[in-house]
Amino acid sequence: MLSEISELTLEDLFSKSVIDFQERPAYSVVGKESISYKEVGERTERLVDLFNKSGLEKGSRISILGNNMPNWPVSYFAITTSSRIAVPILPDFTAFEIVNILEHSGCKALIVSKKLQYKIPEHIFNELDLVISMDELEIIKHPEKSDYVVTSSPEPSDLASIIYTSGTTGTSKGVMLSHSNIVSQEYMTNKLFGIIKEDILLSVLPLSHTYECSIGMIQPFAHGAHVVYMEGAPTPSLLLPALKEVKPTIMLTVPLIVEKIFKNKIRPMFTKNFQMQVLYSFPLIRRLFHKISGKKLYNTFGGKLRFFGIGGSKLDGMVERFLADAGFPYAIGYGLTETSPLLAGAIPGKTRWQSTGPALVGVELRLDNINSKNIGEIVVKGPNVMVGYYKDPEATSKCFTADGWFRTKDLGIIDKHGYLYIKGRVDNMILNSNGENIYPEEIETVLNEHDMVLESLVTQKNGKMTALVHFNYDQIEAIHQLRNEPKINIDERVQKIKEELLDFVNDRVSKSSKISEIIEQPVAFEKTATQKIKRYLYTD
């Protein structure tokens, strides 16, 4: 069946859904416009006609720069179903990064929202043949002269998209995904967890990232579901009323969202005084507390969730224990932009603590260069693995093994049941003076379990293990107020917490992984679109 699916294109998927679900709502904005599958088809046709009139030939690269809105998927489908190539750009990219992407990809056209048009320098604007407003799908700039072009239907092997990663290493490469890659991914993901036409998704992640584009936009469209977008970032003031109104059945998130909720709202209830801390230390009582607060959290999310997907980076172990105790319908997934993106996943009821779940149907996983702890690099094969990096054959060659497996550069363990456990990144691994491998992500997991820590990053400085820590300043202040202590000196309090934290982490890690120094990180770490720390900004 998968071999047959891989012979289809996004045009095949799109056309079928427009016909099968004509009158159903496809995409909408909270409290505002809603467009049906039929209207998506009509808007897509009009946009394709603009491309044709502007002389954009098959294979022309067209960038999409805009915040989440119904016309974002319309733009994507118009580009890909007409045999052009979509180049999504993350809204938080700087003007410098955007210019680099437009120039490197050789884009001839741009679809941009009004809010982000200011990021396009005038000289780049003048070089583009066609610029379209995403808000109204109207032409802002068109070629002076052009012949009407009608493109042929795409082939499965044709490129559908070039996605420039916002990686943790600081190097952004253009990942080439074919129609076959993306359609195969849709099938494989839906085999893991089937979306139905009655599902409603509340979208909180950028559509320009593969995670949200493939699983949060294309997969729902293939099955007649309804996706709702928010106007603005998912801050509590916008998210809470949106959840109440939309009552989603499915959400896709990154760990940071639920970790912040747990550390800022839920855990403080159990640690606010000595008596509560004692009660919370008993496993049976802790699970009961988690179950009660988990029920409240479920109702806060609208009370109808059946799938709460978490991906993009590793979930904090303490937070996962809370979700499991609470019976919250969380799911875990693992993947990369280069794999369209999902490789492994566990649906609600099938998760195992700190595991990303087993490989998807159609994906082969193995470990290379396994060490004494059974940790090895994860390498994969499957129809969702990218074509390569755009204009970079050398990097493409390096990311595949001699026998054709894609090197994820992630380190992991696979248990006897086929469940995958991520241990870190090859590039982040530290080799100490005794020749031992140290995985900073594992130490960070321990650090982040401390009540006063929001996030951390472990690195090696002058041969010693050092931790940069961003503290939970709101919690520090709250505890001070509860204890009715004299006026707090935040610097003195943080210094005491640093001493406590040093003992806390070193009591829980191996001798070779002990931290020598903790350095305060006063502001939150800068992150990628999926809220992973950009490590290259903080390491030598």
Secondary structure as GFF3:
##gff-version 3
##sequence-region A 1 540
A	DSSP	alpha_helix	2	5	.	.	.	ID=ss1
A	DSSP	alpha_helix	10	20	.	.	.	ID=ss2
A	DSSP	beta_strand	25	29	.	.	.	ID=ss3
A	DSSP	beta_strand	34	36	.	.	.	ID=ss4
A	DSSP	alpha_helix	37	53	.	.	.	ID=ss5
A	DSSP	beta_strand	61	65	.	.	.	ID=ss6
A	DSSP	alpha_helix	71	81	.	.	.	ID=ss7
A	DSSP	beta_strand	85	89	.	.	.	ID=ss8
A	DSSP	alpha_helix	95	105	.	.	.	ID=ss9
A	DSSP	beta_strand	109	112	.	.	.	ID=ss10
A	DSSP	three_ten_helix	114	119	.	.	.	ID=ss11
A	DSSP	alpha_helix	122	127	.	.	.	ID=ss12
A	DSSP	beta_strand	130	133	.	.	.	ID=ss13
A	DSSP	beta_strand	138	141	.	.	.	ID=ss14
A	DSSP	beta_strand	159	164	.	.	.	ID=ss15
A	DSSP	beta_strand	174	178	.	.	.	ID=ss16
A	DSSP	alpha_helix	179	192	.	.	.	ID=ss17
A	DSSP	beta_strand	200	203	.	.	.	ID=ss18
A	DSSP	alpha_helix	210	210	.	.	.	ID=ss19
A	DSSP	pi_helix	211	218	.	.	.	ID=ss20
A	DSSP	alpha_helix	219	222	.	.	.	ID=ss21
A	DSSP	beta_strand	226	229	.	.	.	ID=ss22
A	DSSP	alpha_helix	236	246	.	.	.	ID=ss23
A	DSSP	beta_strand	250	253	.	.	.	ID=ss24
A	DSSP	alpha_helix	255	261	.	.	.	ID=ss25
A	DSSP	pi_helix	262	266	.	.	.	ID=ss26
A	DSSP	alpha_helix	267	270	.	.	.	ID=ss27
A	DSSP	alpha_helix	274	280	.	.	.	ID=ss28
A	DSSP	alpha_helix	283	300	.	.	.	ID=ss29
A	DSSP	beta_strand	307	310	.	.	.	ID=ss30
A	DSSP	alpha_helix	317	326	.	.	.	ID=ss31
A	DSSP	beta_strand	330	335	.	.	.	ID=ss32
A	DSSP	three_ten_helix	337	339	.	.	.	ID=ss33
A	DSSP	beta_strand	342	346	.	.	.	ID=ss34
A	DSSP	beta_strand	364	368	.	.	.	ID=ss35
A	DSSP	beta_strand	376	381	.	.	.	ID=ss36
A	DSSP	beta_strand	388	389	.	.	.	ID=ss37
A	DSSP	alpha_helix	393	398	.	.	.	ID=ss38
A	DSSP	beta_strand	406	414	.	.	.	ID=ss39
A	DSSP	beta_strand	420	425	.	.	.	ID=ss40
A	DSSP	three_ten_helix	426	428	.	.	.	ID=ss41
A	DSSP	beta_strand	430	431	.	.	.	ID=ss42
A	DSSP	beta_strand	437	438	.	.	.	ID=ss43
A	DSSP	alpha_helix	440	447	.	.	.	ID=ss44
A	DSSP	beta_strand	453	461	.	.	.	ID=ss45
A	DSSP	beta_strand	464	471	.	.	.	ID=ss46
A	DSSP	alpha_helix	473	483	.	.	.	ID=ss47
A	DSSP	alpha_helix	490	506	.	.	.	ID=ss48
A	DSSP	three_ten_helix	511	513	.	.	.	ID=ss49
A	DSSP	beta_strand	517	520	.	.	.	ID=ss50
A	DSSP	three_ten_helix	535	537	.	.	.	ID=ss51
###
